Amino acid sequence: MTYGNRLRRWIVVRLSSNLQHVDVARFLKYADAEGYRQILRRIDPTRRYEIMFDAGEQDTETDYYRPCYRGYYY
């Protein structure tokens, strides 16, 4: 997962009839995602749009073995 995707965890998705979804846009704030979803619903009311939270993939190498050095020793 790229750094930009890690920051933008709220995803507006378009749902299809075969239980799949297509990512439309990613947002940092839920309120921004909700506003965008409302605009999409006004433009195309025949399609279904929802908001999902992307929890991401836990990368054990970067999450558990992160360096703690901050310019001084504790």
Contact map, one row per residue, 1 for C-alpha under 8 A:
11101100000000000000000000000000000000000000000000000001100000000000000000
11111100000000000000000000000000000000000000000000000000000000000000000000
11111110000000000000000000000000000000000000000000000000000000000000000000
01111111000000000000000000000000000000000000000000000000000000000000000000
11111111100000000000000001000000000000000000000000000000000000000000000000
11111111100000000000000000000000000000000000000000000001000000000000000000
00111111100000000000000000010000000000000000000000000000000000000000000000
00011111111000000000000001111000000000000000000000000000000000000000000000
00001111111000000000000001110000000000000000000000001110000000000000000000
00000001111100000000000001111100100000000000000000111100000000000000000000
00000001111110000000001111100000100000000000000000111100000000000000000000
00000000011111000000001111000000100110000000000011110000000000000000000000
00000000001111100000111110000000000000000000000011110000000000000000000000
00000000000111110000111100000000000000000000001111000000000000000000000000
00000000000011111011110000000000000000000000001111000000000000000000000000
00000000000001111111110000000000000000000000000100000000000000000000000000
00000000000000111111000000000000000000000000000000000000000000000000000000
00000000000000011111000000000000000000000000000000000000000000000000000000
00000000000000111111100000000000000000000000000000000000000000000000000000
00000000000000111111110000000000000000000000000000000000000000000000000000
00000000000011110011111000000000000000000000000000000000000000000000000000
00000000000011110001111100000000000000000000000000000000000000000000000000
00000000001111000000111111000000000000000000000000000000000000000000000000
00000000001111000000011111000000000000000000000000000000000000000000000000
00000000001110000000001111100000000000000000000000000000000000000000000000
00001001111100000000001111110000100000000000000000000000000000000000000000
00000001111000000000000011111101100000000000000000000000000000000000000000
00000011110000000000000001111101000000000000000000000000000000000000000000
00000001010000000000000000111111100000000000000000000000000000000000000000
00000000010000000000000000111111110000000000000000000000000000000000000000
00000000000000000000000000001111111000000000000000000000000000000000000000
00000000000000000000000000111111111100000000000000000000000000000000000000
00000000011100000000000001101111111110000000000000100000000000000000000000
00000000000000000000000000000111111111000000000000100000000000000000000000
00000000000000000000000000000011111111100000000000000000000000000000000000
00000000000100000000000000000001111111110000000000000000000000000000000000
00000000000100000000000000000000111111111000000011100000000000000000000000
00000000000000000000000000000000011111111100000000000000000000000000000000
00000000000000000000000000000000001111111110000000000000000000000000000000
00000000000000000000000000000000000111111111100010000000000000000000000000
00000000000000000000000000000000000011111111111110000000000000000000000000
00000000000000000000000000000000000001111111100000000000000000000000000000
00000000000000000000000000000000000000111111100000000000000000000000000000
00000000000000000000000000000000000000011111111000000000000000000000000000
00000000000000000000000000000000000000011111111100000000000000000000000000
00000000000000000000000000000000000000001001111100000000000000000000000000
00000000000001100000000000000000000000001001111110000000000000000000000000
00000000000001110000000000000000000000001000111111000000000000000000000000
00000000000111100000000000000000000010011000001111100000000000000000000000
00000000000111100000000000000000000010000000000111110000000000000000000000
00000000011110000000000000000000110010000000000011111000000000000000000000
00000000011110000000000000000000000000000000000001111100000000000000000000
00000000111000000000000000000000000000000000000000111110000000000000000000
00000000111000000000000000000000000000000000000000011111000000000000000000
00000000100000000000000000000000000000000000000000001111100000000000000000
10000100000000000000000000000000000000000000000000000111110000000000000000
10000000000000000000000000000000000000000000000000000011111000000000000000
00000000000000000000000000000000000000000000000000000001111100100000000000
00000000000000000000000000000000000000000000000000000000111111100000000000
00000000000000000000000000000000000000000000000000000000011111111000000000
00000000000000000000000000000000000000000000000000000000001111111100000000
00000000000000000000000000000000000000000000000000000000001111111100000000
00000000000000000000000000000000000000000000000000000000011111111100000000
00000000000000000000000000000000000000000000000000000000000111111100000000
00000000000000000000000000000000000000000000000000000000000111111110000000
00000000000000000000000000000000000000000000000000000000000011111111000000
00000000000000000000000000000000000000000000000000000000000000001111100000
00000000000000000000000000000000000000000000000000000000000000000111110000
00000000000000000000000000000000000000000000000000000000000000000011111110
00000000000000000000000000000000000000000000000000000000000000000001111110
00000000000000000000000000000000000000000000000000000000000000000000111110
00000000000000000000000000000000000000000000000000000000000000000000111111
00000000000000000000000000000000000000000000000000000000000000000000111111
00000000000000000000000000000000000000000000000000000000000000000000000111
